[in-house]
Amino acid sequence: MRRPCFRPMLAVSLVVAVLGSLPAAAEEVEKRFRIGVSLGQHNSRDTLQSDAANVLTVVDENDEWVTEYWDPRNDNAALGQLQMRVANRLSVTGQYAVNRFFLVEASLGYQRGDVGHVEMQAQFDQVQIDPAERFKYVAYSLMAGEMQSVPMQVSGIIRFRPKAAFNPYLGIGGGYTVVGFEPSADLDQISSIMSSLSGTQTLLQDYLNVAPIIPTAYEGMSGARVEAPSYLEWHVIGGFEYSVKRKWSVYADLRYESANRKFFIGFNDSSSLGISVPARQATVGDPVVTAQYGPWYIPQGGLVDGGVLVNPVSFYDSGQIVEAMPGLCGTLPATNPVPVPTSACVFLLNGEMDDYNAQYADVDGFVPVSPDGVADPGLYYVKGGSLKYGGATLQIGFRYTF
């Protein structure tokens, strides 16, 4: 479910416009305590971009082109990214004014936000691939889960116009943030399925060879691993305060935070399932060129239900061409009841079923096909990695001076 999005920039603009028309005088704060409440948003800004469009270009010692290694995934996923989504933050602050210019502030906050999207791509066994396309990976995405944080900060703040109704301020400080993470149902499901399967890391060949090399030895897989440690941070502050009446003021500030730890999500004892081709140029013989890249192959079962096997338009039986009845593999034609061998069936993707059903809707005896809910074997990638906690927090609120 999508949560309502609080828009601090719009709120700040409205507050400034309204307050600018109100007469007010600054409250004397020296040797006094103040308490405040604010609402805002934290944006970590760090992202993990998709590797789907990556190309490794190989050149010789004279910088002449030799070959290329293409990441085979669907480029439509190249616009996707894994990130900590913007999180709403509620904060309570307490201040003590050492003098009219310098204050010490302690704050306690609470924020929550989603982490995603995790990119998964698969090219299923038996899928029919147009030679012009070369690959036929299907992109899927899932939310990783929800992150909850409790930031605790201590700051020193300098005010520049302590007697004016409008007074800007700057600050610096540090703190500690307690982090909790709740994985999504989709992540739990993929992790559970993955840990029950076996597979192998393939070896991607250059662009002239579409199919990767698949070893015949398979190994057991492990599921997702998430690390969401609590962390220390330091921050800088820039903002302003406006007095609206005696003892009351509103404020808005922007805080940039830098954290000493990172969030991590990985799969199968690595940061990702499958090894991505790097987006760069390298010379023949460079370790980057000779390294192993490619998808992970799962020969039995799979991570996702990709489609079903359906009859071909026709097939050979004892040297004769036999027309096949459209529908699930093995469906018998009305005029020539010869079952279609599984080896001749065509893999129909779930996303192609609506067009397929519409195409054959008028055929007598046709039964529309639908997803069977069975995970399918094939070549898989699942993208993971590390994300920085730090970022910018914009918040507005009010303060009361005792």
N, C-alpha and C positions, 0 to 999 in steps of 0.2 A: 504494500500500500504506500502511495506517495504521501509524504507528510507536507503540511502547509509550509511554505517557504517564507521566512521572515526576511525582509529586504531592508537592511540597515541604511544603505545609502539614501533610499527614498525617505526613510524616517528621519534621518539626520537633516536632509534638505527641508522637510516640513517643519521640523523643530526650529531650525535656524530662522526660517521665514517668519514663523509666528512670534518667536521670542524677540526677534529684532524690532518688533513694533511695541514691545512692552517696556515701560520704564522700570528700572531696577537699580539697586546699588549693591556692591559686593559686601558680603558678611565678613567681619573680622574673624579670622580663624586661628590666630596665634595661640598656642597652648590649649587648644581645644580638640575634642574628638569629633569625628564625622563618620557617618555610615552611608553606604550607597548600595543601590541595586541596579544591575544593567542586564540587557538582553542583546545578543549579537550572534555573529557567526564566525566560525574558525575554518580557514581554508588552508590545508597543508600544501597545496599546489604541486606536490610531487606526483608524477604519473609514470606508469610503465606502458610504453607504446607497443602496439602489435608489431611482430616481426614478419608479418605475412608478405610484405612487399620487398623484403631484403634481397639483395644480390651481392655476391662475392665475385669481384672481377679479378682475374689472374693475368698478370703481365710478366714479360721477361725482363732481363737486366737492362734492356734498352727502352723499357716502358711500352713495349709493343703488346697489344692484346693477344692473349693465348686462349683463354676460355672463360666461362662463367659458371657459377653455381647459383641456381635460383631456389629461393624458398618456395616450395610447391603449394603453400596454402592459398586459400581464397583471398584475393586482395581486397575484397569488400570488407574484411575485418580490420584492414589497416587503419581505419579511422577510430577503431575502438581503443580503449585504454583501461588499465587497472589502476584504480586510485582510491584514496579515502575521500569520500564525497563530502561536500560542505556540511558542517555539523553546527546545529544551533547550540549556543552556549548561554547559560544563565549564571550570573556571578553576583556575589555579595562581597562588598569591600568595607574595610574599616580603615580610617586614616587618623593620624595624630600629627598636628602641625607643630613642629619644633619652633618655627617662627613663621612669619607671613609668607616667606619665600620657599621654605623647604618642608616637605611632608614625608612621613613614613607610612606606607600603605601595606596592608595584608589583605589578600583576597582568596575566596574559596568559590570554585565554580563547578558546574556540571554540564556536560555536553554529550550528545549522542549523534551518530551519523552512520551511514552505510559504507561498506567497502565493496567495490566491484568496478567493472565487471571482469570476471575471470573468463578468458577466451579459450574455447575448446574447438578444435577442428578435427574432422575425420573424413577419410576417403575409404569407403566400405568395399570389402571384397565383392567381386562380381558386378560392380557398378560399370555401366557402359560409358566409356569416355570418348568423346569426339576427338579425333587426332588433332584437330585445330586447337582444342582446349588444353590438351596434354595432361591436365590434372582435373579432378573433380572433387575437391574438398568442400565439405559443408561446414559452415561456421555456426557455433552455438555460444551462448554467453550465460553466465549465472552469477548471481550476487554471492560474494564470499560470506557476508554476514553483517552484523551490526557491532560497532565499536562504541563503548561508553567510557568517558574519561572524567576524572575529578582533578582539575588543576588547582594547585595551592601555590600562591605566589607572594613574595615579599619584594617591595619596590621602594626606591627613593625617587621623589618627584620634586621638580623645581617649577615654581609658578613665576610667570614673567610680568604680570600686571595685577598684583594682589589686591589693589584698591578699586580696580575697574570691574564693571559688571561682566564684561567679556574678558576672560584671562586664559591665554594658552599655557600649556605646560609640556614639559618633557620629563622622561623618567627612564630608569634602568633598574633591573633587578634579576632575581632568579627564583627557582621554585622546583617543585616536584609534582608529577602528574601520575595518578593511579589509573591504570588502564584495565578494562575488562573487554572481552570479545565473545560474542555469541555467534557461532557459525550458522549459516542458513541451512534450511532443510535440503536444498539442492546440493550444497557442498558436502553435507553429511552423507547424502545418498551416493554421490560420485566417489567419495572417499571409501565408503563401505564396499561399493562394487569393485573399485580399483584394487583394494587389498585382497580380493578373492580371486583375482585373475593372474595369468602368467603371460609373458610376452618377451620381446627382445628389442634392443636398440638397432635400428637399421643404419645402413651407410648410404647417404645420398651421393649420387654420381653427378657429373657435370650436366649442363643443359641439353646435351645431345642424347642423354640416356634418361628417359623419364622414370623408369622403375628403380627404386632403391634396392640395394643388395640386402637380402633378409637372411640372417644366420638361422641355422636349423636348431640351435640350442636355445631353450626358453628358460626364463627364471621367474620366480614368484614376485609379485608386485606389492608395494605398500601404498597406503592411501595418502591423504592430504596431511600436511603438518603446518600448524599455524603458531607463530611466536608473536605475542602482543605484550611485550614487557613494559612495566612502568618505567618512567624515565626522569632524569634531571633536565632542567632547561634554564636558559637565560633569555632575557627579553629586553627590548627597548620599547618605549612608549612615546607617542606624540598625540596630543589632543587639546581640547579646549573645554572650558566650563563657563556657564552663563547663569548669573543670579537672576531668579525670577521673582523672589520675594524674600523677606527676612528669614534667614536660616536655610532656605531651600534654593537649590540650583540643579540645573541639568547639565549633562556632560556627554561628550562623544570622544572616543579615542581609538587609535589604531595601534595594535601591539604586534611586533614581529618576534616570534619565538624560534629558538634554535635548540634542538634536542640532542642528547648524547646517545640515543639508541634508535632502532628502527623496527617497524612492523615487517614481518616476513610471512609469506605463504608459499609452500612448496608441495611437490608431488613426487611420489615414488623415490624418496630419499634424495631428491635433487630440487633445484629451484623450479624446474619445469619438466613435464613429460615430453620427451623428444628434445632434440638439440637444434637450435635455430642457426641458420646461416647468418653470419655477421654482415652488416651493410658497410662494406669497405672495399678497398683495393689492396692486393697483396702480390708479392713477387713469387715466381715459381720456386718451390723448395721452402718457402716460409712455413713455419709450423701452423699458421692459420690456414694455409691451403691444404695441408696434409691431415688436419684434425678431422674428427668424425662428426658429421652432421646428419640429420634426418629424423623422420617420425619414429614413434614407437609402434611396433607391430603386435597386435593381439590376435592370435589365430582362432581362438574359441571364445565365444561370448563377446563382450564389448562394453563400452561405457555408456552408450546411448542407443536408443531404438532409431535407426536411420531409415528403414523402409522395409519392403517385402519383396520376395521373388514373384514375378508374374510371367505368364506365358509369352514367348516371342510371337511375332506375327506368323511365322512359319518355322518348321524345323525339318531336318532330314530323318527319315525312318526307313531303314533297309534300302537306302539309295533313292528313295522317293521323297519329294517335298510334301509335307503335310501341313495344312492350314491349322493354326491353333486357335482355340477359343480364348478370347481375352479374359483376363481374370487371374486369380491366384495360380501359382505354378501347379500343374497337374490337372487343372480344370479340363474336362473332356469336351471336344467339339461335338455338336449335335449330329453331324453327318458322318464323322469318322472317329469313333471313340478310341483313339490311340493316346495314351497319356504322354505328356511332354516330359522328357528326361530332365532331371534337375540341372544337369550340366548345360542345357540349352536355355534355361530360364534367364530372365533379365531382372536385374535389381532395380526396383522402382523406389525412388526417394519419397519420403513422406510429403515433401513440399511439391512433388509432381503429381500427387494422387488426384487432386481436384480436376486438373486438366485431363488426366487419363480417364477418370470416371465420366467426364463430360463427353469425351471423344467416343466412348463406346456405349453411351447410355441407351441408344436405340437398337443395340444388338440383342436379339432374342435370347433370353436366358442369362444375360450378363448380370453378375452380382458385383456391385461396387466394392472396391478394395478400400481398406482403412489400416492405420497403423496397428501392428500386432503386439506392441508392448515388449517385444523381445530385443535385447541389446544385440548389436550386430558386430562381427569381427571386422578388422581392417587396420588402417594406418591412422594413428592418433597423435595429436599434439594437445597439451594443456599448459597454458602460460601462467607462470608464477614469478616471484621475485620479492625484492625488498622495497619498502616505501618509507620516506622520511616522515617523522611526526611533525616537525616544525613547520611554521607557516605564519600567516597573518590572521589576526583576530580584530574584527571591527565590531564595536559595541556602543550602545547609547544607554543612558540611564539617568537617575537622579540621586542627589546627595542631600543629607540633612546634617546640619552643624549643631552640636549640643552647646 
